[in-house]
Amino acid sequence: MKKRMVPGLTLAVVLAAAFCVTGCAKKEAKTITMVWLPDNVGPKYQKMQDTIGRLVEEATGKKVTHICPTDYAITVESIVKGKADLAYTGGQAYVEAHHKNPKLLPLVVISGPSGTLQDACYNSWLAVKTEDAENFKTDGKWDLTKIQGKRMSYVSTSSTSGFMIPSSYFLSTFGGSGKWQNLTRDDLMEGGSDKFFSEVMFGGSHHISMANLLSGKSDLSAFCDDMLPYLTVVDGTADKQGAVYQVRDDAAEPFDKYHGKTFVLLQDIPVLNCPIIENTETLSKEDQEKLLALFTSDEVADNSDIFVPKDSTAHGLAEKVGNTRFVAAADSFYDPLRELQGIKE
């Protein structure tokens, strides 16, 4: 399934002002505040956010305000500290938020093409520049051991596909034997001559992590396939090792400087789909029921501002593939992510 960042109502709101508004929102029974991931904000996502805001207002009779951060950590802290009633996040951000505040639960999760949770996943990508691809091969075959000593770009420690999944992959591939048998996730977050990576950077968003690769700041970058609206496959099979992607000539910021540049997929790894989190402490039971009915409705599933048609250049929350829609999910849906980290609730 291809999500679209999807990856606002008023996106020009200054972040500090947004927090002031949300602080007041908790005192106003007629207001619901929603916080987004930094990859889901900006003019190209405004129609999607406007549509969701309008539908929530119609369903609950309450005004909707939006927090549009520039960093993953702000998204997580906004919902954890009760400054937001709803949050659209990745799975890892949800696990982190729920661990800090057990009152936070998944309201809905984006399904797979089947319309269920069974295929509710997208892809985490590890990519290298096309001109450097041979540096990651041995005897003409892809060799993941070649990533050691390179400059690595992640998204954020709160990102599922941009950190948790790739770092877990590195640990399972390299840990347990040989020189890196004692490798830890903390080791993968810091660069140096004696570290696994020579340099480590965090872009703060999937867009910037990809831009780090295209600009030459990193040799290897992790980001998710939500970047597809900016890309075209020019060689190989989409979402498969060795696929070559090219930045489209109409790609907007921050990729307007990289039109025509290409990269190669070194690895792609399935990731559990994103939830909309509800704060069960700040939302009334009545509003929780209304929101669940709204988001799981055919009206939302068939809304092209939210689930955009295949090959559309619009930016919604997901591409409409098959019966893609929002479905209800229990907290336990994200237990596989907890197991990766050894978290016990």
C-alpha positions in Angstrom: 0.0 0.0 0.0 1.2 3.5 -0.8 0.4 6.1 1.8 0.6 9.7 0.8 1.7 12.2 3.4 0.5 12.5 3.8 2.7 11.6 4.1 -4.2 22.3 7.5 -6.6 24.5 8.3 -4.4 27.5 8.9 -0.8 26.3 8.1 0.7 29.7 8.4 0.0 29.7 12.1 3.2 30.4 14.1 4.0 27.3 16.2 4.1 29.2 19.4 0.7 30.7 18.8 -0.6 27.2 17.9 0.5 26.0 21.3 -1.2 28.9 23.0 -4.4 28.1 21.1 -4.2 24.5 22.1 -3.6 25.3 25.7 -6.9 27.2 25.7 -8.5 24.4 23.7 -8.6 22.1 26.7 -10.7 24.6 28.6 -13.2 25.0 25.7 -15.6 22.2 25.6 -16.4 23.0 22.0 -12.9 22.7 20.6 -11.0 19.7 19.3 -7.3 20.1 18.6 -5.4 17.8 16.2 -1.6 17.6 15.8 0.1 16.4 12.7 3.5 15.0 11.8 5.9 17.5 10.1 5.7 15.5 6.9 1.9 16.3 6.7 2.0 20.0 6.9 2.5 22.7 4.3 0.3 24.2 1.5 0.1 21.0 -0.5 -1.6 19.2 2.5 -4.0 22.0 3.4 -6.9 20.7 1.4 -6.7 17.3 3.2 -6.5 19.0 6.6 -9.3 21.4 5.8 -11.5 18.4 4.7 -10.7 16.4 7.9 -11.3 19.5 10.1 -14.6 20.2 8.4 -15.8 16.6 8.8 -14.8 16.4 12.5 -16.7 19.7 13.1 -19.8 18.4 11.4 -19.7 15.1 13.3 -19.0 16.6 16.8 -20.4 20.1 16.5 -17.0 21.4 17.8 -14.5 23.7 16.3 -11.3 22.1 15.1 -7.8 23.7 15.5 -4.6 22.3 14.2 -1.0 22.1 15.4 1.5 21.9 12.6 5.0 21.2 14.0 8.3 21.2 12.3 9.7 18.3 14.5 8.5 14.8 15.4 9.2 15.4 19.1 6.6 18.2 19.2 4.0 16.0 17.7 4.5 13.4 20.3 4.7 15.8 23.2 1.6 17.7 22.1 -0.6 14.6 22.4 1.3 13.2 25.5 0.8 16.4 27.5 -2.8 16.9 26.5 -2.3 19.9 24.2 -4.0 17.9 21.5 -7.0 15.6 21.5 -6.1 13.8 18.2 -2.8 13.1 16.5 -1.8 11.6 13.2 1.5 9.8 13.8 3.6 6.8 12.7 3.4 3.6 14.7 6.7 4.2 16.6 5.5 7.7 17.6 2.3 6.1 18.9 4.2 3.4 20.9 6.3 6.1 22.4 3.3 8.4 23.2 1.3 5.5 24.8 4.2 4.5 26.9 4.3 8.0 28.3 0.6 8.4 28.6 -1.6 5.2 28.7 -4.7 7.3 28.1 -3.6 7.6 24.5 -5.1 4.9 22.2 -5.5 4.3 18.5 -8.8 5.7 17.2 -8.3 4.3 13.7 -5.5 3.0 11.5 -5.1 3.2 7.7 -5.9 -0.2 6.3 -4.3 -2.1 3.5 -6.0 -2.5 0.1 -8.1 -5.3 1.6 -9.8 -2.8 3.8 -8.5 -4.6 6.9 -5.5 -4.6 9.2 -4.1 -7.8 7.7 -2.2 -5.9 4.9 -2.0 -2.5 6.7 1.6 -1.7 6.0 3.9 0.6 3.9 7.6 0.6 3.2 10.7 1.9 4.9 13.4 2.6 2.4 17.2 2.6 2.6 18.5 4.5 -0.3 21.8 5.5 -1.9 22.7 7.8 -4.7 22.8 6.2 -8.1 26.3 7.3 -8.8 27.4 5.6 -5.5 25.5 2.3 -6.0 28.6 0.3 -7.0 30.1 1.1 -3.6 27.4 -1.0 -2.0 28.1 -4.1 -4.1 30.5 -7.0 -4.0 31.1 -8.9 -7.3 28.1 -7.1 -8.8 25.7 -8.1 -6.0 24.2 -5.9 -3.4 26.2 -6.1 -0.2 24.6 -4.6 2.9 27.8 -4.9 4.9 29.1 -2.0 2.8 27.0 0.5 4.8 29.4 0.3 7.7 31.5 3.5 7.9 29.2 5.5 5.7 27.4 8.8 6.5 23.8 7.9 7.7 20.7 10.0 7.7 17.6 9.1 9.7 14.3 11.0 10.1 13.8 11.2 13.9 14.1 8.8 16.8 10.3 9.0 17.0 9.9 7.8 13.4 8.9 4.2 12.7 10.1 3.9 9.1 12.8 6.6 9.4 14.6 5.2 12.4 13.1 2.3 14.5 12.6 -0.1 11.6 16.0 0.5 9.8 17.9 0.5 13.1 16.3 -2.8 14.1 17.3 -4.1 10.7 20.9 -3.0 11.2 20.9 -4.7 14.7 19.5 -8.0 13.3 21.9 -8.0 10.4 25.1 -7.0 12.1 24.6 -7.6 15.9 25.3 -10.9 17.6 28.6 -11.9 16.0 31.9 -10.5 14.6 33.2 -7.0 15.2 29.7 -5.6 15.9 28.4 -8.3 18.1 27.7 -5.9 20.9 26.1 -3.3 18.6 23.2 -1.3 20.2 20.6 1.1 19.0 22.4 3.9 20.8 25.5 3.0 18.8 23.6 3.6 15.6 22.6 7.1 16.7 26.1 8.5 16.9 28.8 8.7 14.3 32.6 8.6 14.7 35.7 6.8 13.6 35.1 4.0 16.1 31.3 3.9 15.5 29.3 1.8 13.1 28.6 4.9 11.0 31.2 7.6 10.4 28.5 10.3 10.7 24.8 10.2 11.8 22.3 12.9 11.1 18.5 13.3 11.8 16.6 15.3 9.2 13.5 15.9 11.3 11.2 14.8 8.5 11.2 12.2 5.7 11.6 15.0 3.1 14.8 16.3 4.7 16.3 12.8 5.1 15.7 12.2 1.4 17.1 15.7 0.6 20.2 14.9 2.7 20.9 12.0 0.3 20.2 14.0 -2.9 22.4 16.9 -1.7 25.3 14.6 -0.9 25.2 15.2 2.9 24.6 11.5 3.5 25.8 8.3 1.7 22.7 6.4 3.0 19.3 7.7 4.0 16.2 6.2 5.6 12.8 7.5 4.7 9.4 6.1 3.7 7.6 5.6 0.5 5.4 8.6 1.2 7.9 10.4 -1.0 6.4 8.7 -4.0 4.4 11.8 -5.2 7.8 13.5 -5.8 9.3 10.5 -7.7 9.1 8.4 -10.8 10.5 4.9 -11.2 13.0 4.9 -14.1 14.5 1.5 -13.7 13.7 -1.8 -11.9 10.6 -2.7 -9.9 9.0 -0.2 -7.5 9.6 -1.0 -3.8 12.3 -3.6 -4.7 16.0 -3.6 -4.1 17.8 -2.0 -7.0 14.8 0.1 -8.1 16.0 3.5 -9.4 13.8 6.6 -8.6 14.1 10.0 -10.2 12.9 13.3 -8.7 10.0 14.6 -10.9 10.5 17.8 -12.8 7.4 19.3 -11.0 8.5 18.3 -7.5 7.9 21.0 -5.0 10.1 22.2 -2.1 12.4 20.9 -0.7 13.0 18.9 -3.9 12.8 21.8 -6.4 16.6 21.9 -6.3 16.9 18.2 -7.2 14.8 17.8 -10.3 16.1 14.9 -12.4 18.4 13.5 -9.6 18.2 9.8 -8.9 18.7 7.3 -6.1 18.6 3.5 -5.7 16.8 1.4 -3.2 19.3 -0.6 -1.2 16.6 -2.2 0.9 12.9 -1.8 1.6 11.2 -3.1 4.8 7.5 -3.4 5.5 6.1 -1.1 8.3 2.8 -1.1 10.2 0.5 1.7 9.0 -0.1 5.0 10.8 -2.8 5.6 13.4 -4.9 8.6 14.4 -4.4 8.7 18.1 -7.2 9.8 20.5 -6.6 11.2 23.9 -9.3 9.4 25.9 -8.7 11.8 28.8 -9.5 15.0 27.0 -12.2 13.6 24.6 -15.6 12.7 26.0 -16.9 9.2 25.4 -19.6 10.7 23.2 -17.0 12.4 21.0 -14.9 9.3 20.8 -17.9 7.3 19.5 -18.7 10.1 17.0 -15.2 10.2 15.8 -14.9 6.5 15.4 -18.1 6.4 13.4 -16.9 9.3 11.2 -13.4 8.0 10.4 -14.6 4.4 9.6 -17.5 5.7 7.4 -17.8 5.2 3.7 -18.0 9.0 3.4 -14.4 9.3 4.6 -13.2 6.2 2.8 -14.5 7.6 -0.5 -13.3 11.1 0.0 -10.6 11.9 -2.6 -9.1 14.7 -0.5 -8.2 12.1 2.2 -7.6 8.9 0.1 -6.4 10.2 -3.2 -6.9 8.3 -6.5 -4.0 6.3 -7.9 -1.5 8.4 -10.0 -3.0 11.6 -8.6 -0.6 14.4 -7.9 -2.7 15.5 -4.9 -1.4 15.0 -1.4 -3.8 13.2 1.0 -3.2 10.8 3.8 -3.1 7.7 1.6 -3.5 6.5 -1.9 -6.8 4.8 -2.6 -5.7 1.3 -3.5 -8.5 -1.3 -3.5 -10.6 -0.7 -0.3 -8.1 1.4 1.6 -9.8 3.1 4.4 -9.7 3.8 8.2 -10.4 0.8 10.4 -10.6 0.5 14.2 -7.6 -1.0 15.9 -6.6 -2.1 19.4 -3.5 -1.0 21.1 -2.1 -4.5 20.7 -1.8 -3.9 16.9 1.5 -2.2 17.6 2.9 -4.9 19.9 5.4 -6.0 17.2 7.0 -2.5 17.5 7.2 -2.9 21.2 8.9 -6.3 20.8 11.5 -4.7 18.6 12.4 -2.4 21.5 11.8 -4.7 24.4 9.1 -2.4 25.8 6.6 -4.0 28.2 3.5 -2.1 29.1 
